[in-house]
């Protein structure tokens, strides 16, 4: 699925916010480590997206900081780890749709 740079900026920012919450709630070091890795990549992506001119926000989005496939694989790995963890309902309800959207964007 292709989205605009403006929509991608919102998605990446929302993912970072949700993953930061997850990091503090994570019951295991494995989840914390994977979460930290993904947050770092997404923070680099946000940094790059802030450099894009406002006039260009209507263009189609492509990942900048790392290959989209790597980001997708890291998100999928984190998603698999979370299948066996107990999360707060609020966090789980926030992450599920964001992960679904991210899967369609980061290919």
C-alpha positions, 0 to 999 in steps of 0.5 A: 500500500502506498501512502503520502509522506504526510500520512507516513509521518503520522504513522511513524510518530504514532508507532514510536509513541505506542512502542515507547509505552510498550517498552515501559510495560514489557514483561521481558528483556527480549521484548524490551530489546526488540522494542528498543531496536524498532524505536531507534529505527523509527526515530531515525526515520522521523528525523529524516522525515522532518527534513522533507519540505512541507511542499513535498508531503503529498508525494508517495512515501518510501522509507529513508533511514533503513530498508522497508523490508528490514523494518517490516521484519523487525516489526513482525519479530516484535509482533511474534514476541508479543503473542505470548505476552500479557499487555495492558488492554489499552496498549494492545488495542493501540498496537494491533491496528498500528502494526497492521497498517505498518505491515502494509506500508513497510514492505 
